[in-house]
Each structure stands twice: as C-alpha cells, then as structure tokens.
C-alpha cells in the first residue's frame, strides 16, 4: 500500500485544484456485463461513484442493434424482456448527478461469421446494397462488415437512428464510434463509385491512395457527421455530441500525416473547427510502462489540443494496459495540459473494475456532480 501514497496525495491535491467542471468518464461496453440488467446498471453506478466518476458512456448501439427501445433496429437478444437499459441507466445515474452518453457504433454493422448475420432484421440483410466493399470486392474487414459512407441512404438512415434516440431519451450526449473507414482500401461499393464518377468526372476505378478519391471519402464521412449534428441538435440542442477518434501510431505534428486523416479517412480536426462535434475523445490507448508510448500519449494530448478548434477534448485512457498508479499519471497529464476531462476504457463488471474503482476513488475523491439533461415533456417509454 505504501507505494500508492505519493500518487494518492498528488492526485488528491490536483482534485482540489480542479473546479467542478471536470468530466470523469468511463466507457461501458455491451460485449460483457455492465448495463444489460437492472442489477448490472446498479452495480456500475455504484462502482462509478466509488471511483469518483461522473459520466457513463454506455454502448447502446453495437452492431446496428439496440440496447434501448428503437423504432428502427432490432433489440439486442441478451436484454431481458421488458427491460430498457438506456432508460433505466439514465433514471438511476441522473439521480446521482452522473451524466449518461449514448455510445453508438456508426458504420460497423456486424461482427461475427464472415458469411454475415443470420437475423433478417439486421440492416446488412435488409440492405445488402449498403454494405461497404474493398478494392478487391471483399465485404468483411478485419473489424467486421461496414455500411458505406458514400451512399446517401446510409447517411440518412444512421442519422435518423440517432435522432430517434435523442427525441425519446433525455441523454446527455451522443458519442460516435467507428465513424470512419476501416482503411484506405475500403469504400468501393457500386453506389459510392457511381457517385464519385458523376461528381468528379473520373472514368476509372481509383487506387486506394489516389488523393482525390481519399478526399472524396473523407467528405462522405463528414457529410454524415454534419447531417447527424443537424438532426440531433434540432431534436435537443442540449445534447452534447462527441466522438471517440483515432490516434493510431506516432504523433506527427502535421495533421495530414496522422493515421486518422491519412489511413481511416476521419477528419476530426475539421469536425472540431466547424463545430460538427462538441467534444473530441481521442482513444489515446498507450501504456506508461513503455517510455516511447508514454511520450506518445503526452504528444497526442498536445496535438489534440492544437487541433481542437477551441472545443473541449477529453483523453481516452486505457485501463487494461495501465494499473491504477499509471492511470493516475495519465490523468495528471491531461490536467496539466488544461483539458476538461478524461474517459477510461473500459468499466465493465470485473475484479479489475473493483480494484481500480477503489484505487481511483481514494486518489480522486468524490466526483463533482455534472448538470444532467432534464426529461422531455413526454417521458420516454416503450412504443
């Protein structure tokens, strides 16, 4: 225990210095226990309070499915009949001054067998023409099956799914994940190529690294981000829009050489400059045990602040590769940089969560309560 004392004292002093605006978030995935039942939600909220956290980012759309009552997508099969994970989490968390952000996987629509989903209600089966393919005609990337951003029908559908959440649930935020291509070799659906030819005058299938083709695809992702922004803000302007963004590899000072811009065609710098998202959450998943990784973590803090457009940045911190003492170091680094908060991945039920919650809570102290979104006039309910 003695080895924790200097860190605990340091973080306690920092917590005192931080005004109540600091967001202390945790991601809770739908891949393991965390919020699929009332008991799991209650345990997660109790653990968050113990850890000194004040914001839950819960994965309510994993693979074009719904951990809430959706007008458009099939209900996740592991949810007990009659239970609304999102609605229950909001009710219980808001009572504790804890925000709830609906974490939504954007373009990835299926993970599993390479033959695709068997559920006829999955969007991949309902609209096979919406599926993204590679330059060689494959439809399953290493991450699963994606919908193609280059298809306007895909954009309208996804943005409407998000709008539906905001219209019926008093979430504090919508958080995008997988709002990108899986890589430069993807995006070659028939619809996307036809639109590209028509809009640019190109006559032949472009190479993956063709600069014009790369920019066209970045613009397709941005078009969805803008459409979703407009629909969400029209439904409830108080809802904060965030994105968990890519910061793979090194940390170049030239934005156009970053992995997000040059590899997965995700122009989050533009989104921040144009106000299409309110908060950027770079997934800065690096271990303090490696000197080079620890340096890269801090360089990405600096770069993400430079590319923030003057808007809030919360660093995404990886608990699996960082024991509590190292989590504390990375939290301290975000605070020294003057950033508004941090989000820890992940916070599902486990022995690791129990031990991390105890250590974090001892260091951080009770979290400041955050303002929460009041219920709409008509309470959300099953429809």
Buried (B, 14 or more C-beta within 10 A) or exposed (E): EEEBEEBBEBBBEBBEEBEEEBBBBBBBBBEEBBBBBBEBBBBBBEBBBBBBBBBBBBBBBBBBBBBBBBEBBBBBEEBEEEEBBBBBBBBBBBEBBBBBBBBBBBBBBBBEEEEBBEBEEBBBBEBEEBBBBBBEEEBBBEEBBBBBBBBBEBBEBBBBBBBBBBBBBBBBBBBBBBBBBBBBBBBBBEBBBEBBBEEEEBEEEBEBEBEEBBEBBBBBBBBBBBBBBEBBBEBBEBBBBBBBBBBEEEBBEEBEEBBBBBBBBBBBBBBBBBBBBBBBBBBBBBBBEEEEBBEBBBBBBEBBBEBBBEBBBBBBBBBEBBBBBBBBBBBBBBBEBEBBBBBBBBBBBBEBBBEBBBBBBBBBBEBBEBEBBEEBEEEBEEE
